[in-house]
Amino acid sequence: RKVTAEETSIDQVRSKLLSLVNKATVEEVDLPLKGSEEGENHRDLLSTRALSASSSASQPVDEEAVIPYLDFSRIDSEDLRNRNRIDRIRKKFEATLNDLSNEIEGMQPNMKAFERFDDVTTRLKSSLAEYEISKDEARDAAASFNEVKSKRHELFTACFEHISKELKTIYRDLTKSSKHPLGGNAYLSLDDTEEPYAGGIKYNTMPPMKRFRDMDQLSGGEKTVAALALLFAIHSYRPAPFFVMDEVDAALDNVNVKKVCNYIKQRSGDFQCIVISLKDMFYEQADSLVGICRDVSTNSSRTLTLDLESFGDS
């Protein structure tokens, strides 16, 4: 009877051990095996050794056949005797297992993620299409802008060079005399040569026999001659049909008035010039005169005209 009881007890322990091995295999828990290194996967070793212990590779693996390969020497015997410690370890692992199970259960997948992904993908494609359209429009706008900028620079440069060239000739004609046959010098300079229309233009003149100085240091008559020279130079680029000048000779002496009169007389074939003046030197060079006076009888203004061409140069 004693032997029978011992065999029954051994079978129970073996059955319990086999159950633990099966559970460890299902739950992918690594077990210590004989001849294995620390951290080595026991499941592959169990399968290999169980197959070698089986009579045929086609037969299912007998978990009981791998029990002899378990290495119980790595288990501390003190841990086996100390039931309280085993219980604490078991409770600790069970608590960890429960926490992990609860965490897995709490991980509810977002079933609308695919729908949102498709929506975002559609919007991305739409945005990319709009981006390409906007990029093409920006490229076309930049090309158009550069074309206008180039044309603007070309037109401005052509105008500036023409006016600068004519200005030198006109100012020299207005300032030359028998004592100073070369006349004065006038020139324009740009503040910004890359984009001349974005900066300023400096205008400087040097009357005959005078050194360089700023425009604000010239006399009133010199400023008037410089302004008229610039006016005539600008007019030469896009000629207007006529000029109206209101007392431009106010700050001029008789010599400069005569020079201005002679220049306007020479250019009278190019444009018509209406001059408002109080000096008779302009009257002598005019083709006709228009006078405004007060009519005492009617207490109003009266206009008088006189055609001087009938008198000739006399």
BALOBA-1460 file (C-alpha; in Angstrom, 3 decimals):
// residues 314
<rec num="1" residu="r" x="0.000" y="0.000" z="0.000"/>
<rec num="2" residu="k" x="2.767" y="2.455" z="0.814"/>
<rec num="3" residu="v" x="4.411" y="1.888" z="-2.554"/>
<rec num="4" residu="t" x="1.094" y="2.336" z="-4.266"/>
<rec num="5" residu="a" x="0.482" y="5.574" z="-2.384"/>
<rec num="6" residu="e" x="3.918" y="6.881" z="-3.321"/>
<rec num="7" residu="e" x="3.378" y="6.035" z="-6.987"/>
<rec num="8" residu="t" x="0.021" y="7.794" z="-6.891"/>
<rec num="9" residu="s" x="1.664" y="10.835" z="-5.317"/>
<rec num="10" residu="i" x="4.382" y="10.802" z="-7.973"/>
<rec num="11" residu="d" x="1.789" y="10.586" z="-10.726"/>
<rec num="12" residu="q" x="-0.053" y="13.552" z="-9.238"/>
<rec num="13" residu="v" x="3.139" y="15.608" z="-9.076"/>
<rec num="14" residu="r" x="4.047" y="14.568" z="-12.626"/>
<rec num="15" residu="s" x="0.576" y="15.472" z="-13.815"/>
<rec num="16" residu="k" x="0.806" y="18.849" z="-12.101"/>
<rec num="17" residu="l" x="4.274" y="19.438" z="-13.582"/>
<rec num="18" residu="l" x="3.009" y="18.486" z="-17.021"/>
<rec num="19" residu="s" x="0.125" y="20.912" z="-16.604"/>
<rec num="20" residu="l" x="2.566" y="23.673" z="-15.673"/>
<rec num="21" residu="v" x="4.728" y="22.891" z="-18.686"/>
<rec num="22" residu="n" x="1.690" y="23.012" z="-20.976"/>
<rec num="23" residu="k" x="0.576" y="26.284" z="-19.419"/>
<rec num="24" residu="a" x="4.068" y="27.756" z="-19.728"/>
<rec num="25" residu="t" x="4.163" y="26.722" z="-23.370"/>
<rec num="26" residu="v" x="0.752" y="28.232" z="-24.113"/>
<rec num="27" residu="e" x="1.495" y="31.467" z="-22.225"/>
<rec num="28" residu="e" x="5.020" y="31.658" z="-23.725"/>
<rec num="29" residu="v" x="6.800" y="31.582" z="-20.376"/>
<rec num="30" residu="d" x="10.473" y="30.638" z="-20.539"/>
<rec num="31" residu="l" x="11.492" y="27.669" z="-18.357"/>
<rec num="32" residu="p" x="15.034" y="26.687" z="-17.342"/>
<rec num="33" residu="l" x="16.344" y="23.700" z="-19.317"/>
<rec num="34" residu="k" x="19.427" y="21.598" z="-19.044"/>
<rec num="35" residu="g" x="22.123" y="22.679" z="-21.469"/>
<rec num="36" residu="s" x="20.464" y="26.029" z="-22.290"/>
<rec num="37" residu="e" x="21.955" y="29.482" z="-21.832"/>
<rec num="38" residu="e" x="20.399" y="32.194" z="-19.687"/>
<rec num="39" residu="g" x="17.662" y="33.945" z="-21.651"/>
<rec num="40" residu="e" x="17.545" y="31.281" z="-24.376"/>
<rec num="41" residu="n" x="14.072" y="30.498" z="-25.736"/>
<rec num="42" residu="h" x="12.974" y="27.220" z="-24.080"/>
<rec num="43" residu="r" x="10.074" y="26.668" z="-26.477"/>
<rec num="44" residu="d" x="12.349" y="25.952" z="-29.430"/>
<rec num="45" residu="l" x="14.486" y="23.649" z="-27.317"/>
<rec num="46" residu="l" x="11.420" y="21.845" z="-25.981"/>
<rec num="47" residu="s" x="10.095" y="21.286" z="-29.485"/>
<rec num="48" residu="t" x="13.472" y="20.054" z="-30.748"/>
<rec num="49" residu="r" x="14.093" y="17.699" z="-27.831"/>
<rec num="50" residu="a" x="10.518" y="16.461" z="-27.794"/>
<rec num="51" residu="l" x="10.770" y="15.634" z="-31.466"/>
<rec num="52" residu="s" x="14.039" y="13.815" z="-30.929"/>
<rec num="53" residu="a" x="12.401" y="11.864" z="-28.073"/>
<rec num="54" residu="s" x="9.421" y="10.955" z="-30.258"/>
<rec num="55" residu="s" x="9.553" y="7.983" z="-32.574"/>
<rec num="56" residu="s" x="8.464" y="10.015" z="-35.631"/>
<rec num="57" residu="a" x="8.545" y="13.636" z="-36.602"/>
<rec num="58" residu="s" x="4.974" y="13.406" z="-37.845"/>
<rec num="59" residu="q" x="3.669" y="12.531" z="-34.382"/>
<rec num="60" residu="p" x="2.575" y="15.405" z="-32.095"/>
<rec num="61" residu="v" x="5.011" y="16.606" z="-29.501"/>
<rec num="62" residu="d" x="4.638" y="14.800" z="-26.177"/>
<rec num="63" residu="e" x="5.018" y="17.401" z="-23.459"/>
<rec num="64" residu="e" x="5.716" y="14.634" z="-20.942"/>
<rec num="65" residu="a" x="8.784" y="13.648" z="-22.946"/>
<rec num="66" residu="v" x="10.420" y="17.031" z="-22.272"/>
<rec num="67" residu="i" x="10.012" y="16.888" z="-18.474"/>
<rec num="68" residu="p" x="13.432" y="15.185" z="-18.017"/>
<rec num="69" residu="y" x="15.059" y="18.190" z="-19.708"/>
<rec num="70" residu="l" x="13.817" y="20.694" z="-17.122"/>
<rec num="71" residu="d" x="16.644" y="22.088" z="-15.015"/>
<rec num="72" residu="f" x="15.414" y="22.263" z="-11.433"/>
<rec num="73" residu="s" x="18.886" y="23.170" z="-10.155"/>
<rec num="74" residu="r" x="18.234" y="26.840" z="-11.041"/>
<rec num="75" residu="i" x="15.318" y="26.931" z="-8.626"/>
<rec num="76" residu="d" x="16.232" y="27.986" z="-5.109"/>
<rec num="77" residu="s" x="15.181" y="25.226" z="-2.712"/>
<rec num="78" residu="e" x="14.621" y="27.839" z="-0.027"/>
<rec num="79" residu="d" x="11.958" y="29.427" z="-2.224"/>
<rec num="80" residu="l" x="10.194" y="26.094" z="-2.513"/>
<rec num="81" residu="r" x="10.162" y="25.552" z="1.244"/>
<rec num="82" residu="n" x="9.043" y="29.102" z="2.023"/>
<rec num="83" residu="r" x="5.350" y="28.955" z="1.206"/>
<rec num="84" residu="n" x="4.759" y="32.578" z="2.193"/>
<rec num="85" residu="r" x="7.412" y="33.785" z="-0.183"/>
<rec num="86" residu="i" x="5.956" y="31.697" z="-2.992"/>
<rec num="87" residu="d" x="2.546" y="33.170" z="-2.302"/>
<rec num="88" residu="r" x="3.948" y="36.696" z="-2.375"/>
<rec num="89" residu="i" x="5.699" y="36.055" z="-5.667"/>
<rec num="90" residu="r" x="2.546" y="34.455" z="-7.093"/>
<rec num="91" residu="k" x="0.392" y="37.378" z="-5.947"/>
<rec num="92" residu="k" x="2.879" y="39.843" z="-7.381"/>
<rec num="93" residu="f" x="2.866" y="38.142" z="-10.784"/>
<rec num="94" residu="e" x="-0.898" y="37.732" z="-10.707"/>
<rec num="95" residu="a" x="-1.338" y="41.425" z="-9.912"/>
<rec num="96" residu="t" x="1.003" y="42.342" z="-12.757"/>
<rec num="97" residu="l" x="-0.890" y="39.982" z="-15.039"/>
<rec num="98" residu="n" x="-4.220" y="41.512" z="-14.059"/>
<rec num="99" residu="d" x="-2.875" y="45.028" z="-14.668"/>
<rec num="100" residu="l" x="-1.645" y="44.047" z="-18.101"/>
<rec num="101" residu="s" x="-4.931" y="42.305" z="-18.886"/>
<rec num="102" residu="n" x="-6.907" y="45.370" z="-17.835"/>
<rec num="103" residu="e" x="-4.633" y="47.588" z="-19.891"/>
<rec num="104" residu="i" x="-5.120" y="45.391" z="-22.945"/>
<rec num="105" residu="e" x="-8.877" y="45.394" z="-22.461"/>
<rec num="106" residu="g" x="-8.834" y="49.178" z="-22.152"/>
<rec num="107" residu="m" x="-7.099" y="49.510" z="-25.497"/>
<rec num="108" residu="q" x="-10.207" y="49.903" z="-27.614"/>
<rec num="109" residu="p" x="-9.302" y="50.473" z="-31.263"/>
<rec num="110" residu="n" x="-10.721" y="53.513" z="-33.028"/>
<rec num="111" residu="m" x="-12.992" y="51.946" z="-35.621"/>
<rec num="112" residu="k" x="-13.332" y="55.271" z="-37.458"/>
<rec num="113" residu="a" x="-9.600" y="55.638" z="-37.919"/>
<rec num="114" residu="f" x="-9.732" y="54.256" z="-41.465"/>
<rec num="115" residu="e" x="-12.551" y="56.631" z="-42.383"/>
<rec num="116" residu="r" x="-10.642" y="59.584" z="-40.978"/>
<rec num="117" residu="f" x="-7.509" y="58.400" z="-42.758"/>
<rec num="118" residu="d" x="-9.367" y="58.247" z="-46.078"/>
<rec num="119" residu="d" x="-10.807" y="61.715" z="-45.451"/>
<rec num="120" residu="v" x="-7.409" y="63.140" z="-44.584"/>
<rec num="121" residu="t" x="-5.897" y="61.451" z="-47.641"/>
<rec num="122" residu="t" x="-8.578" y="62.977" z="-49.870"/>
<rec num="123" residu="r" x="-8.002" y="66.427" z="-48.382"/>
<rec num="124" residu="l" x="-4.257" y="65.980" z="-48.791"/>
<rec num="125" residu="k" x="-4.678" y="65.181" z="-52.480"/>
<rec num="126" residu="s" x="-6.976" y="68.186" z="-52.881"/>
<rec num="127" residu="s" x="-4.481" y="70.424" z="-51.066"/>
<rec num="128" residu="l" x="-1.638" y="69.139" z="-53.226"/>
<rec num="129" residu="a" x="-3.661" y="69.879" z="-56.360"/>
<rec num="130" residu="e" x="-4.433" y="73.381" z="-55.099"/>
<rec num="131" residu="y" x="-0.778" y="73.828" z="-54.195"/>
<rec num="132" residu="e" x="0.339" y="72.880" z="-57.698"/>
<rec num="133" residu="i" x="-2.221" y="75.273" z="-59.196"/>
<rec num="134" residu="s" x="-1.101" y="78.061" z="-56.853"/>
<rec num="135" residu="k" x="2.531" y="77.349" z="-57.644"/>
<rec num="136" residu="d" x="1.844" y="77.569" z="-61.386"/>
<rec num="137" residu="e" x="-0.082" y="80.811" z="-60.879"/>
<rec num="138" residu="a" x="2.735" y="82.212" z="-58.737"/>
<rec num="139" residu="r" x="5.253" y="81.232" z="-61.415"/>
<rec num="140" residu="d" x="3.161" y="82.925" z="-64.119"/>
<rec num="141" residu="a" x="2.706" y="86.008" z="-61.936"/>
<rec num="142" residu="a" x="6.449" y="86.166" z="-61.258"/>
<rec num="143" residu="a" x="7.182" y="85.840" z="-64.973"/>
<rec num="144" residu="s" x="4.677" y="88.588" z="-65.777"/>
<rec num="145" residu="f" x="6.102" y="90.789" z="-63.030"/>
<rec num="146" residu="n" x="9.664" y="90.303" z="-64.282"/>
<rec num="147" residu="e" x="8.517" y="91.080" z="-67.816"/>
<rec num="148" residu="v" x="6.821" y="94.300" z="-66.675"/>
<rec num="149" residu="k" x="9.830" y="95.143" z="-64.502"/>
<rec num="150" residu="s" x="12.193" y="94.648" z="-67.432"/>
<rec num="151" residu="k" x="9.955" y="96.732" z="-69.723"/>
<rec num="152" residu="r" x="9.684" y="99.427" z="-67.061"/>
<rec num="153" residu="h" x="13.457" y="99.548" z="-66.654"/>
<rec num="154" residu="e" x="13.908" y="99.704" z="-70.417"/>
<rec num="155" residu="l" x="11.427" y="102.577" z="-70.834"/>
<rec num="156" residu="f" x="12.797" y="104.500" z="-67.872"/>
<rec num="157" residu="t" x="16.389" y="104.092" z="-69.076"/>
<rec num="158" residu="a" x="15.492" y="105.249" z="-72.569"/>
<rec num="159" residu="c" x="13.707" y="108.320" z="-71.198"/>
<rec num="160" residu="f" x="16.474" y="109.131" z="-68.710"/>
<rec num="161" residu="e" x="19.277" y="108.832" z="-71.241"/>
<rec num="162" residu="h" x="17.419" y="111.004" z="-73.762"/>
<rec num="163" residu="i" x="16.624" y="113.722" z="-71.205"/>
<rec num="164" residu="s" x="20.149" y="113.629" z="-69.767"/>
<rec num="165" residu="k" x="21.645" y="114.042" z="-73.237"/>
<rec num="166" residu="e" x="19.283" y="116.845" z="-74.288"/>
<rec num="167" residu="l" x="19.713" y="118.605" z="-70.934"/>
<rec num="168" residu="k" x="23.425" y="119.105" z="-71.495"/>
<rec num="169" residu="t" x="22.828" y="120.619" z="-74.925"/>
<rec num="170" residu="i" x="19.938" y="122.862" z="-73.869"/>
<rec num="171" residu="y" x="21.656" y="124.149" z="-70.734"/>
<rec num="172" residu="r" x="24.778" y="124.896" z="-72.734"/>
<rec num="173" residu="d" x="22.691" y="126.823" z="-75.295"/>
<rec num="174" residu="l" x="20.958" y="128.832" z="-72.552"/>
<rec num="175" residu="t" x="24.200" y="129.780" z="-70.786"/>
<rec num="176" residu="k" x="26.749" y="130.306" z="-73.569"/>
<rec num="177" residu="s" x="27.738" y="133.801" z="-74.645"/>
<rec num="178" residu="s" x="30.478" y="135.574" z="-76.492"/>
<rec num="179" residu="k" x="32.583" y="135.602" z="-73.332"/>
<rec num="180" residu="h" x="31.711" y="131.966" z="-72.515"/>
<rec num="181" residu="p" x="31.220" y="130.179" z="-75.827"/>
<rec num="182" residu="l" x="31.222" y="126.727" z="-74.211"/>
<rec num="183" residu="g" x="28.410" y="127.623" z="-71.817"/>
<rec num="184" residu="g" x="27.716" y="125.758" z="-68.602"/>
<rec num="185" residu="n" x="27.330" y="122.092" z="-67.758"/>
<rec num="186" residu="a" x="24.351" y="120.196" z="-66.390"/>
<rec num="187" residu="y" x="23.887" y="116.518" z="-65.669"/>
<rec num="188" residu="l" x="21.568" y="114.031" z="-64.001"/>
<rec num="189" residu="s" x="22.595" y="111.137" z="-61.752"/>
<rec num="190" residu="l" x="20.631" y="108.201" z="-60.355"/>
<rec num="191" residu="d" x="20.567" y="107.190" z="-56.691"/>
<rec num="192" residu="d" x="19.794" y="103.560" z="-57.582"/>
<rec num="193" residu="t" x="21.143" y="102.225" z="-60.860"/>
<rec num="194" residu="e" x="19.601" y="98.742" z="-60.393"/>
<rec num="195" residu="e" x="16.047" y="100.041" z="-59.931"/>
<rec num="196" residu="p" x="16.308" y="103.683" z="-60.995"/>
<rec num="197" residu="y" x="12.557" y="104.269" z="-60.691"/>
<rec num="198" residu="a" x="12.698" y="103.241" z="-57.008"/>
<rec num="199" residu="g" x="15.209" y="105.932" z="-56.026"/>
<rec num="200" residu="g" x="15.772" y="109.611" z="-56.573"/>
<rec num="201" residu="i" x="17.435" y="111.618" z="-59.345"/>
<rec num="202" residu="k" x="19.989" y="114.295" z="-58.595"/>
<rec num="203" residu="y" x="20.193" y="117.375" z="-60.812"/>
<rec num="204" residu="n" x="23.350" y="119.479" z="-60.747"/>
<rec num="205" residu="t" x="24.453" y="122.417" z="-62.870"/>
<rec num="206" residu="m" x="27.659" y="124.377" z="-63.202"/>
<rec num="207" residu="p" x="27.115" y="127.867" z="-64.638"/>
<rec num="208" residu="p" x="29.972" y="129.262" z="-66.756"/>
<rec num="209" residu="m" x="33.144" y="130.139" z="-64.810"/>
<rec num="210" residu="k" x="31.736" y="128.771" z="-61.547"/>
<rec num="211" residu="r" x="32.743" y="125.745" z="-59.514"/>
<rec num="212" residu="f" x="30.479" y="122.864" z="-58.579"/>
<rec num="213" residu="r" x="27.877" y="123.586" z="-55.915"/>
<rec num="214" residu="d" x="24.499" y="122.289" z="-54.794"/>
<rec num="215" residu="m" x="21.355" y="123.603" z="-56.435"/>
<rec num="216" residu="d" x="20.209" y="125.383" z="-53.281"/>
<rec num="217" residu="q" x="23.388" y="127.511" z="-53.377"/>
<rec num="218" residu="l" x="22.677" y="128.926" z="-56.830"/>
<rec num="219" residu="s" x="21.183" y="132.354" z="-57.326"/>
<rec num="220" residu="g" x="17.546" y="132.842" z="-58.281"/>
<rec num="221" residu="g" x="18.378" y="133.507" z="-61.936"/>
<rec num="222" residu="e" x="20.683" y="130.473" z="-62.139"/>
<rec num="223" residu="k" x="17.966" y="128.260" z="-60.659"/>
<rec num="224" residu="t" x="15.456" y="129.604" z="-63.192"/>
<rec num="225" residu="v" x="17.755" y="128.850" z="-66.132"/>
<rec num="226" residu="a" x="18.438" y="125.351" z="-64.739"/>
<rec num="227" residu="a" x="14.695" y="124.700" z="-64.295"/>
<rec num="228" residu="l" x="13.910" y="125.891" z="-67.844"/>
<rec num="229" residu="a" x="16.668" y="123.708" z="-69.273"/>
<rec num="230" residu="l" x="15.232" y="120.661" z="-67.492"/>
<rec num="231" residu="l" x="11.712" y="121.590" z="-68.608"/>
<rec num="232" residu="f" x="12.730" y="121.855" z="-72.264"/>
<rec num="233" residu="a" x="14.720" y="118.600" z="-72.028"/>
<rec num="234" residu="i" x="11.740" y="116.695" z="-70.635"/>
<rec num="235" residu="h" x="9.530" y="118.255" z="-73.317"/>
<rec num="236" residu="s" x="11.870" y="117.041" z="-76.042"/>
<rec num="237" residu="y" x="11.150" y="113.395" z="-75.116"/>
<rec num="238" residu="r" x="7.372" y="113.605" z="-75.403"/>
<rec num="239" residu="p" x="6.664" y="117.002" z="-77.022"/>
<rec num="240" residu="a" x="3.505" y="118.811" z="-75.937"/>
<rec num="241" residu="p" x="1.656" y="121.057" z="-78.426"/>
<rec num="242" residu="f" x="2.258" y="124.234" z="-76.409"/>
<rec num="243" residu="f" x="3.776" y="125.734" z="-73.254"/>
<rec num="244" residu="v" x="2.286" y="128.183" z="-70.793"/>
<rec num="245" residu="m" x="4.943" y="130.092" z="-68.812"/>
<rec num="246" residu="d" x="3.907" y="132.431" z="-66.041"/>
<rec num="247" residu="e" x="6.556" y="135.103" z="-65.386"/>
<rec num="248" residu="v" x="9.512" y="132.736" z="-65.707"/>
<rec num="249" residu="d" x="11.684" y="135.792" z="-66.265"/>
<rec num="250" residu="a" x="10.923" y="137.346" z="-62.871"/>
<rec num="251" residu="a" x="14.324" y="136.369" z="-61.386"/>
<rec num="252" residu="l" x="16.313" y="136.800" z="-64.622"/>
<rec num="253" residu="d" x="18.483" y="139.720" z="-65.565"/>
<rec num="254" residu="n" x="18.303" y="141.219" z="-69.058"/>
<rec num="255" residu="v" x="21.133" y="139.031" z="-70.389"/>
<rec num="256" residu="n" x="19.473" y="135.785" z="-69.336"/>
<rec num="257" residu="v" x="16.052" y="137.027" z="-70.452"/>
<rec num="258" residu="k" x="17.473" y="137.606" z="-73.906"/>
<rec num="259" residu="k" x="19.012" y="134.092" z="-73.940"/>
<rec num="260" residu="v" x="15.706" y="132.516" z="-72.986"/>
<rec num="261" residu="c" x="13.847" y="134.588" z="-75.587"/>
<rec num="262" residu="n" x="16.293" y="133.590" z="-78.308"/>
<rec num="263" residu="y" x="16.031" y="129.896" z="-77.411"/>
<rec num="264" residu="i" x="12.216" y="129.946" z="-77.417"/>
<rec num="265" residu="k" x="12.293" y="131.826" z="-80.747"/>
<rec num="266" residu="q" x="14.550" y="129.139" z="-82.226"/>
<rec num="267" residu="r" x="12.234" y="126.363" z="-81.047"/>
<rec num="268" residu="s" x="9.016" y="128.117" z="-82.065"/>
<rec num="269" residu="g" x="8.717" y="125.768" z="-85.022"/>
<rec num="270" residu="d" x="8.528" y="122.768" z="-82.676"/>
<rec num="271" residu="f" x="5.900" y="124.024" z="-80.238"/>
<rec num="272" residu="q" x="3.738" y="127.026" z="-79.430"/>
<rec num="273" residu="c" x="4.726" y="128.959" z="-76.318"/>
<rec num="274" residu="i" x="2.443" y="131.286" z="-74.378"/>
<rec num="275" residu="v" x="4.487" y="133.497" z="-72.026"/>
<rec num="276" residu="i" x="3.038" y="135.724" z="-69.327"/>
<rec num="277" residu="s" x="5.607" y="138.453" z="-68.741"/>
<rec num="278" residu="l" x="6.014" y="142.088" z="-67.694"/>
<rec num="279" residu="k" x="9.278" y="142.645" z="-69.569"/>
<rec num="280" residu="d" x="9.241" y="144.235" z="-73.023"/>
<rec num="281" residu="m" x="12.097" y="142.035" z="-74.239"/>
<rec num="282" residu="f" x="9.669" y="139.153" z="-74.522"/>
<rec num="283" residu="y" x="7.247" y="141.442" z="-76.382"/>
<rec num="284" residu="e" x="9.898" y="142.191" z="-79.020"/>
<rec num="285" residu="q" x="10.486" y="138.500" z="-79.782"/>
<rec num="286" residu="a" x="6.795" y="137.479" z="-79.787"/>
<rec num="287" residu="d" x="4.711" y="136.737" z="-82.872"/>
<rec num="288" residu="s" x="1.631" y="138.324" z="-81.311"/>
<rec num="289" residu="l" x="0.624" y="140.087" z="-78.137"/>
<rec num="290" residu="v" x="-2.419" y="139.660" z="-75.927"/>
<rec num="291" residu="g" x="-3.008" y="142.392" z="-73.356"/>
<rec num="292" residu="i" x="-5.397" y="142.418" z="-70.414"/>
<rec num="293" residu="c" x="-6.490" y="145.760" z="-69.080"/>
<rec num="294" residu="r" x="-9.305" y="147.289" z="-67.051"/>
<rec num="295" residu="d" x="-12.242" y="148.850" z="-68.826"/>
<rec num="296" residu="v" x="-13.357" y="151.726" z="-66.596"/>
<rec num="297" residu="s" x="-16.604" y="152.265" z="-68.455"/>
<rec num="298" residu="t" x="-17.817" y="148.735" z="-67.910"/>
<rec num="299" residu="n" x="-15.790" y="148.105" z="-64.714"/>
<rec num="300" residu="s" x="-14.475" y="144.829" z="-66.114"/>
<rec num="301" residu="s" x="-11.446" y="143.369" z="-67.838"/>
<rec num="302" residu="r" x="-10.776" y="143.987" z="-71.502"/>
<rec num="303" residu="t" x="-8.625" y="142.025" z="-73.967"/>
<rec num="304" residu="l" x="-6.366" y="143.657" z="-76.544"/>
<rec num="305" residu="t" x="-4.545" y="141.694" z="-79.264"/>
<rec num="306" residu="l" x="-1.809" y="142.682" z="-81.689"/>
<rec num="307" residu="d" x="-0.350" y="140.582" z="-84.490"/>
<rec num="308" residu="l" x="3.375" y="141.418" z="-84.799"/>
<rec num="309" residu="e" x="4.099" y="139.186" z="-87.799"/>
<rec num="310" residu="s" x="2.772" y="141.880" z="-90.145"/>
<rec num="311" residu="f" x="5.568" y="144.180" z="-89.007"/>
<rec num="312" residu="g" x="8.358" y="141.709" z="-89.785"/>
<rec num="313" residu="d" x="11.672" y="141.852" z="-87.901"/>
<rec num="314" residu="s" x="11.656" y="145.630" z="-87.933"/>
